[in-house]
Amino acid sequence: AQTVTQSQPEMSVQEAETVTLSCTYDTSENNYYLFWYKQPPSRQMILVIRQEAYKQQNATENRFSVNFQKAAKSFSLKISDSQLGDTAMYFCAFMKHELQGAQKLVFGQGTRLTINP
Amino acid sequence: SAVISQKPSRDICQRGTSLTIQCQVDSQVTMMFWYRQQPGQSLTLIATANQGSEATYESGFVIDKFPISRPNLTFSTLTVSNMSPEDSSIYLCSVVGGREYQETQYFGPGTRLLVL
């Protein structure tokens, strides 16, 4: 079974700073996907970024980028130029690849990120 | 990505009663899932809603407690039966994305349930 660990329950930074959220996972699978979702106080789960395990290049989406280290089973999220609207719970999630399509997401426990003005 | 809605957005229910949650998508999707998020916790998959057949349940979840329907490719329901205070959670449906990202799940806004 796969497990996802987020070792930082809470983090707090000043607006415009850069922050990195950690995520490690355990799996025996070779083909899989990794995701970061954010959940603001509205409770809506919003996809931030995705990474395919077979791709060596780290995914980026505007101010969000990941550092994917497959051998170390590490998948950290970097938020640059942080904004007040980035305040949210951030969940790291794992999904194994199957030919028949999407499978269940296995989530970490989350990191509560607060951006201070 | 698809637009996903859930009804109700929140509810307060008495123990022993049942509540049916609806998930509606504005386009046909191949796969739909139901997750539970207990207070202060992460998300856990309840079941995969299969179109035209019985749902596939995860360990610890049973059909009698969480019956699921999926009559077509845009709609699914989750019923929480014989509720107890331990069922107080946020229930979220997710769907697999469009042609570009077949493996990515997008979530509905969730249904916040409080059982007294």
Interface residues (C-beta under 8 A of the other chain):
Chain A: Y33 F35 Y37 S42 R43 Q44 M45 I46 L47 R50 F91 M95 H97 G101 A102 K104 L105 F107 G108 Q109 G110
Chain B: S1 T30 M31 F33 Y35 Q41 S42 L43 T44 L45 T48 E58 I90 L92 S94 V96 Y101 Q102 E103 T104 Q105 Y106 F107 P109 G110 R112
